[in-house]
């Protein structure tokens, strides 16, 4: 498909972190990197149209939030997941990670514990380290590809924590925790008086089961959301954070004001509103492609020693290569030498694994899989 080839060329723009990461390793690569969690899909037409119309109509002046934007976001969650967030709980941030920095600083003191569940998105660790808090790790339990929560361990570890950062769906392992699991987390965090911040930015990618927001079991939890993952809008730096407690909301805004952190830009607002209002058909199509990509990859590697974890939510596959007996440096070099670019498990806190970004056209995943099979056959 010429369009797809053209898109792949177009994606190699000089600003792309993901592509630059690959070209820094191999300037002559002709593969698509499957590392950083953004998508190899063109911008949805309703978003393009909304941005074009706005730019052709108005100057790019200092801006503020509109009621229309707030309603679009609230309606988006109601329509897709039947979740009803309160409009007055919503604050804006330039991203979920920048919101996590602000929230950790507002809700805890230096040295206090912040609980995470490894393997997990590397920025969680960075936020805790950089704000001089203490990482409390209650690792997920791995068994033949499946990850579960060790609630006894969680109970013990929460004694030392002030905050728990939950990842729902969980990046990188692909779990959407069930309502029952979330209720157990809520019971334990209530017992230990721990505030939960739930990163739900991947919520829309429901691959094999429906999404359950932590907010549904804990109406006092802080929920981090954004259209950035669902609609590939990371560059527009616009996130919506739901903070139920007025005091915490005020402190969040106060901390950002003190650091000169302003609200997101107008184009982020325009794109996000268009995404939530008119992007459902585009998003459903992409979820369907991602689901097919996962099924293809899973089926293709079933006769190898690789073990792929089930994908309940997200567009990222998590694969265990421990059966090959190679350390991470050796295995990752083997992939790179064969022009394959994935994220190493160590960056999520678990060696012996790698993460593959499936948000690309089928031909990209097919080509990756063919080379991957060749690599593991040669080991």
Beta strands, then each sheet from edge to edge (+ up, - down):
strand 1: 90-93
strand 2: 113-116
strand 3: 134-137
strand 4: 141-143
strand 5: 146-148
strand 6: 161-167
strand 7: 195-199
strand 8: 222-225
strand 9: 239-243
strand 10: 307-308
strand 11: 316-320
strand 12: 343-344
strand 13: 353-357
sheet 1: 1+ 9- 8+ 7+ 6+ 2+ 3+
sheet 2: 4+ 5-
sheet 3: 10+ 11- 13+ 12-
end
